[in-house]
Amino acid sequence: YINEKGQKDRILQNYAINWSPFPDGALQFNIAYNENYRTEDHMVERIFQPTIRYNLSKRSYVDLSYQLIRTRGDIQSIKSDLLSTSLKIFF
């Protein structure tokens, strides 16, 4: 909850959900939602990010992530969509 003099009150929210459909956790689904407020330029940033991770072994995995970023303020608004994947193999 943010209360600034001369500005409307703001309530920021953050959520995260993690789920693994298999007992060994080889496949993992994650969803995160975050809100941030920058006081210097009165911008509210909202980030929504679903992620899938598959553990190939105990030391290797592949990630697939999608990120929606929405920033809105008094002067401007910015929209960004990012898709990323990574493969980590440890020896």
C-alpha positions, 0 to 999 in steps of 0.5 A: 500500500502506497500513500503519497501526499498529493497522489491517489493511494496505490495498492501493489500486488505480488503473486506466485504459483508453482506446480509440478504434476509429477512426484519427482518434480521433473516438470514444473510450471510457475506463474508470477505477477508483480507490481512495482511503483517508481515514485520518481516518475509516478510509473506503475510497472506490471509484470506477468511471467509464466515459466515451464521448466523440464529437468532433463537430469539432476544437473541439466534442465531446459526453461521456457519463459514468457514475460509481459511487461506493462508500464504506465505513468502520467506521461508515457506507457510502455508495453514489452513482450519477451520470450526466452528459452535456455538450456543448462547442462552441468558436468 
